[in-house]
Amino acid sequence: MLPAMPPPRATTPLAGWSVVATFVLIGVALLATVWSTRSSVLNASDAVRRGQALAIEQAVRADIADLDAAPSSENLAAILADHADEGLRYIGMVEGRGNIVASAGQAIGDEVDESTSPNRAMQEIDGRIRLTVRAFRRMKAGGRTPRFVVEIEPVQANELRGTAAWTLGIGALAAASLLGVAIVLVRREARRNADERTRERERRLAHLGEMSAVLAHEIKNPLASLKGNAQLLSQMLAKILPEGDKPRTKAERVVDEAVRLEQLTNDLLHFVRTGAIRREPVDPGAIVREAASSIPGEISVDTTRAPATWPLDAGRIREVVVNLVDNAVAAGAPVVATVRTEGERLVIEVSDHGPGVPVEDRERIFEPFHTGKTQGTGLGLAVARRVVESHGGTLSVLSAPSGGALFRAEIPES
């Protein structure tokens, strides 16, 4: 009894690109949130800058008002020290149209801008805020209301801006990390699915091989008896009936069909054969020439760049070449078989002038029982690939320069 073919395993592969899209959307949302927060923080920092500048201005004016006379540089230095932590960096008293008569700290740029309004006008100067203000009252010395230039570094506002920039950087890094994780997940899932498909294919091929072996064994003996008796009958009818007679023709057809079935069972047994490869140094050019000569048709062989020897199982490789050349002749002559080395690999190529193999079918044609011929078992290419892979190599099909198909076998030296 033949073993039942196991049903294909139902798989629910992860929708990889949907995961990527989800992570990308999360990253975009995160960036948008961080950017919106940064904009709000920057707006808030502007208000903090103005508030800090006005607060220091009022504190400085109050300190100056506590003095009985026009402040000296020492007085201004004391005021500067009291408010340095709050961001005060420079204070200077202006006399006339721009003469600094007392100052403390280091000013940025020109110490006095004559165009500056004396009524708390603000200027941005290299990251500082400059204010030009007058004291609350006239000073005893000179009886004038002094004018002062104050430069403030907006410490709190700068810290807010730095925090906003840091937050934006963290958000961008997090978004990039999400995208990276998504890509890693998709690639891992793709590898997992590919491995699962490979394992499933190997399981099905193993079961198929078991079925084929049982089938071939069950058919082979009765088929041999059928073929032998059919041949005897055909020979007897050939002696008493003329050629073309209907009974004789039917007997010959029985013999032909028996031979075809015998070939099928041999192919099945050959497909499931898992004997070890016996590699010995042989002439690969001679193997290809011998194999090509056994196939009728317009075939040319190029062995000018073939190595003198290569470790191969000569009989099994000959079967591979015979199969490739036979398929190429059926696809469209002329056929060209080439043997050469590329690096440390032996390359055997067989090209034809047929219609070629569509990209979507370039793996399917190596599956067992897949054939485009009206006659044949569809096992030839499957067996050929198995033999090449048993040698540690690869067998693939490409587009030939002539427009047909090019079968390429690559076999390492060891």
C-alpha positions in Angstrom: 0.0 0.0 0.0 1.3 3.4 -0.9 1.8 5.9 1.9 -0.5 8.9 1.9 1.0 12.2 0.9 0.9 14.5 3.9 -1.2 17.7 3.3 0.6 21.0 3.0 1.1 22.7 6.3 -1.0 25.8 6.7 1.2 28.8 7.4 0.2 32.3 8.3 3.3 34.3 7.5 3.7 37.7 9.1 2.7 40.5 6.8 6.1 42.0 6.8 5.5 45.2 5.0 2.5 46.0 7.2 4.8 45.7 10.2 7.2 48.1 8.5 4.4 50.5 7.7 3.1 50.3 11.3 6.5 51.1 12.7 7.1 53.9 10.2 3.7 55.4 11.2 4.6 55.2 14.8 8.0 56.8 14.1 6.4 59.6 12.1 3.8 60.2 14.9 6.7 60.3 17.4 8.6 62.8 15.3 5.5 64.9 14.8 4.9 64.9 18.5 8.5 65.8 19.3 8.5 68.5 16.7 5.3 70.0 18.0 6.7 69.9 21.5 9.9 71.6 20.4 8.0 74.3 18.7 6.0 74.9 21.8 9.2 74.9 23.9 10.8 77.4 21.6 7.8 79.7 21.8 7.8 79.4 25.5 11.6 80.1 25.6 11.0 83.4 23.8 8.5 84.4 26.4 11.0 83.3 29.1 13.8 85.3 27.5 11.7 88.5 27.6 10.5 87.8 31.1 14.0 87.1 32.3 15.3 90.3 30.6 12.6 92.4 32.2 13.0 90.8 35.6 16.8 91.5 35.6 16.2 95.0 34.3 13.9 95.8 37.2 16.3 94.3 39.7 19.2 96.3 38.3 17.2 99.5 38.4 16.1 98.8 42.0 19.8 98.2 43.0 20.8 101.5 41.3 18.0 103.3 43.0 19.4 102.3 46.4 22.6 104.2 45.6 22.8 107.8 46.8 25.0 108.9 43.9 25.9 107.9 40.4 27.3 104.4 40.6 31.0 103.7 40.1 32.5 100.8 38.3 32.9 99.1 41.7 29.2 99.6 42.4 28.3 98.2 39.0 30.6 95.2 39.6 28.8 94.4 42.8 25.4 94.6 41.0 26.8 92.3 38.3 28.0 89.8 40.8 24.6 89.8 42.6 22.8 88.9 39.4 25.4 86.9 37.5 23.6 83.6 38.2 20.4 85.1 36.7 22.2 85.9 33.5 23.5 89.5 33.9 26.7 89.7 31.9 27.4 93.4 31.4 26.3 96.8 32.8 27.6 100.2 31.8 26.6 103.8 32.6 26.4 106.1 29.6 27.1 109.8 29.7 26.2 112.2 26.9 25.9 110.7 23.5 27.7 107.4 24.1 30.6 107.7 26.5 30.8 104.9 29.1 31.8 106.4 32.3 31.5 103.2 34.5 31.0 99.6 33.6 31.3 96.0 34.8 31.6 92.8 32.8 32.5 92.2 29.2 30.2 93.7 26.5 29.6 92.1 23.2 30.2 94.4 20.2 29.9 98.1 20.6 29.2 99.1 24.1 26.6 101.7 23.2 24.2 101.9 20.2 23.1 105.5 19.8 20.0 104.3 17.9 18.8 102.3 20.9 15.8 103.8 22.5 16.4 104.7 26.2 13.1 103.1 27.1 13.7 99.4 27.7 14.3 98.7 24.0 15.6 95.1 23.5 18.3 94.0 21.0 19.6 90.5 20.2 23.4 90.6 20.1 25.2 87.2 19.6 22.9 85.3 22.0 22.6 88.2 24.5 19.8 90.6 25.1 20.8 94.3 25.3 18.6 96.8 27.2 19.1 100.5 27.4 17.2 102.0 30.4 17.2 104.9 32.7 17.4 104.9 36.4 14.2 105.4 38.5 15.3 108.9 39.6 17.9 111.6 39.2 21.1 111.0 41.0 22.6 113.6 43.4 25.8 113.8 41.4 25.0 115.9 38.4 21.3 115.9 39.0 20.7 113.8 35.9 18.8 110.5 35.4 21.6 108.2 34.2 21.2 105.9 31.2 22.5 102.3 31.5 23.3 99.6 29.0 22.6 96.1 30.3 23.5 92.8 28.5 21.7 89.7 29.7 22.4 86.0 28.8 19.0 84.3 28.8 20.1 81.2 30.8 16.7 79.6 31.5 15.6 80.2 27.9 18.8 78.7 26.5 18.3 75.6 28.8 14.8 75.2 27.4 16.1 75.4 23.8 18.8 72.9 24.6 16.3 70.6 26.1 14.0 71.0 23.0 17.0 70.1 20.7 17.9 67.2 22.9 14.3 65.9 22.9 14.1 66.3 19.1 17.4 64.3 18.7 16.1 61.6 21.0 12.8 61.4 19.1 14.6 61.1 15.8 16.9 58.4 17.2 13.8 56.5 18.5 12.1 56.8 15.2 15.2 55.5 13.4 15.4 52.7 15.9 11.8 51.7 15.3 12.4 51.6 11.6 15.6 49.5 12.1 13.6 47.1 14.4 10.9 46.9 11.7 13.5 46.0 9.0 15.2 43.4 11.2 11.8 41.8 12.0 10.8 41.7 8.4 14.2 40.2 7.3 14.0 37.7 10.2 10.5 36.7 9.3 11.4 36.4 5.6 14.3 34.1 6.5 12.1 32.1 8.8 9.5 31.7 6.1 12.1 30.7 3.6 13.6 28.1 6.0 10.1 26.8 6.6 9.4 26.5 2.9 12.7 24.7 2.4 12.0 22.3 5.2 8.5 21.7 3.9 9.8 21.1 0.4 12.4 18.6 1.8 9.7 16.8 3.8 7.5 16.5 0.7 10.4 15.4 -1.5 11.3 12.7 1.1 7.8 11.5 1.2 7.6 11.6 -2.6 10.8 9.6 -2.8 9.3 7.0 -0.5 6.2 6.8 -2.6 8.2 6.6 -5.8 10.4 3.8 -4.5 7.3 1.8 -3.4 5.6 2.4 -6.7 8.6 1.5 -8.8 9.2 -1.7 -6.8 5.6 -2.8 -7.1 5.5 -2.2 -10.9 8.9 -3.3 -11.9 8.5 -7.1 -11.6 5.1 -7.5 -13.3 6.1 -4.9 -15.9 9.2 -7.0 -16.8 6.9 -10.1 -17.3 4.5 -8.0 -19.3 7.2 -6.6 -21.5 8.8 -10.0 -22.1 5.6 -11.6 -23.1 4.6 -8.7 -25.3 8.0 -8.9 -27.1 7.5 -12.6 -27.7 4.0 -12.0 -29.0 5.3 -9.3 -31.3 8.0 -11.5 -32.6 5.6 -14.3 -33.3 3.2 -12.0 -35.2 6.1 -10.5 -37.1 6.8 -14.0 -38.6 3.2 -14.7 -39.7 1.8 -11.3 -40.5 3.0 -8.6 -42.9 4.2 -5.3 -41.6 1.4 -2.8 -41.0 -1.1 -5.5 -40.2 -3.4 -4.4 -37.4 -2.8 -7.2 -34.8 1.0 -6.8 -35.4 0.8 -3.0 -35.0 -1.1 -3.4 -31.7 1.4 -5.8 -30.3 4.3 -3.5 -31.2 2.4 -0.6 -29.5 2.1 -2.8 -26.3 5.9 -3.3 -26.4 6.5 0.4 -26.9 4.3 1.3 -24.0 5.9 -1.4 -21.8 9.3 0.1 -22.6 8.0 3.6 -21.7 6.7 2.3 -18.4 10.0 0.6 -17.7 11.8 3.9 -18.4 9.4 5.6 -16.0 10.1 3.1 -13.2 13.9 3.4 -13.8 13.6 7.2 -13.6 11.6 6.9 -10.3 14.3 4.6 -8.9 17.0 6.9 -10.1 15.3 9.8 -8.5 15.0 8.2 -5.1 18.5 6.8 -5.2 20.6 8.4 -2.5 23.9 6.6 -3.0 27.0 8.5 -1.9 28.9 10.4 -4.5 32.2 8.8 -5.4 34.5 11.6 -6.6 37.7 10.8 -8.5 40.0 12.9 -10.6 38.5 12.7 -14.2 38.6 14.7 -17.4 35.4 16.9 -17.3 35.9 17.9 -20.9 35.8 14.2 -22.0 32.7 13.6 -19.9 30.8 16.5 -21.6 31.9 15.5 -25.1 30.9 11.9 -24.5 27.5 12.9 -23.1 26.8 15.4 -25.9 27.8 12.8 -28.6 25.1 10.4 -27.2 22.3 12.9 -28.1 21.3 13.4 -31.7 21.1 17.0 -32.9 23.2 20.1 -33.7 25.5 20.3 -30.6 28.9 22.0 -30.2 31.2 21.5 -27.3 33.8 24.0 -26.1 36.4 22.5 -23.8 39.3 24.8 -24.6 39.3 26.3 -21.0 38.4 23.0 -19.3 40.8 21.7 -16.6 42.8 18.5 -17.2 41.2 16.8 -14.2 38.5 17.6 -11.6 37.2 15.4 -8.8 33.8 14.2 -10.0 31.5 11.2 -9.9 31.9 10.7 -13.7 28.8 8.5 -14.2 26.5 10.8 -12.3 27.8 14.0 -13.9 27.5 12.3 -17.3 23.8 11.8 -16.5 23.4 15.5 -15.6 25.0 16.6 -18.9 22.9 14.1 -21.0 19.8 15.5 -19.4 20.7 19.1 -19.9 21.7 18.6 -23.5 18.6 16.5 -24.3 16.4 19.3 -22.9 18.3 21.9 -24.8 18.0 20.1 -28.1 14.2 19.7 -27.5 14.0 23.4 -26.7 15.8 24.6 -29.9 19.0 23.9 -31.7 21.9 24.7 -32.1 23.0 23.8 -28.6 26.4 24.9 -27.1 28.0 23.0 -24.1 30.9 24.7 -22.4 33.3 23.5 -19.7 35.7 25.9 -17.9 36.9 26.9 -14.4 36.0 30.1 -12.6 38.2 30.5 -9.5 37.9 27.3 -7.6 34.7 26.1 -9.2 34.1 24.0 -12.3 31.4 25.5 -14.5 29.4 23.5 -17.0 27.0 25.5 -19.2 24.5 24.3 -21.7 22.7 26.9 -23.8 20.0 26.6 -26.5 18.2 28.9 -29.0 14.7 28.1 -27.7 12.1 30.4 -26.1 13.9 30.4 -22.8 12.5 29.9 -19.3 10.3 32.6 -17.7 11.7 34.0 -14.5 8.7 32.8 -12.5 9.3 29.2 -13.6 13.1 29.1 -13.1 12.8 27.3 -9.8 9.6 25.3 -10.6 11.3 23.4 -13.5 13.6 21.7 -10.9 10.6 20.3 -9.0 9.9 16.6 -9.5 7.3 15.8 -12.1 7.2 19.3 -13.5 7.6 19.1 -17.3 6.5 21.1 -20.3 7.0 18.1 -22.7 4.2 16.0 -24.0 6.2 12.9 -23.1 8.5 12.5 -20.1 8.4 12.1 -16.4 9.6 15.5 -15.3 12.3 14.0 -13.1 15.4 14.8 -15.2 16.1 18.3 -13.9 15.2 17.3 -10.4 17.7 14.4 -10.5 20.3 16.7 -12.2 20.1 19.3 -9.5 20.2 16.6 -6.8 23.4 15.2 -8.3 25.1 18.6 -8.6 24.1 19.5 -5.0 25.5 16.2 -3.9 28.8 17.4 -5.3 28.4 20.6 -3.1 27.5 22.7 -6.2 24.5 24.5 -7.6 22.4 24.1 -10.8 20.4 27.1 -12.1 18.9 28.4 -15.3 19.5 31.9 -16.7 18.9 33.7 -20.0 21.3 32.8 -22.7 22.9 35.6 -24.8 21.2 33.9 -27.8 17.8 34.5 -26.2 17.2 30.9 -25.1 17.9 29.2 -21.8 21.3 28.7 -20.2 21.7 26.0 -17.6 24.7 26.6 -15.4 26.2 24.0 -13.1 28.9 25.1 -10.6 30.9 22.4 -8.7 33.6 23.2 -6.2 36.8 21.3 -6.2 36.2 19.8 -2.8 
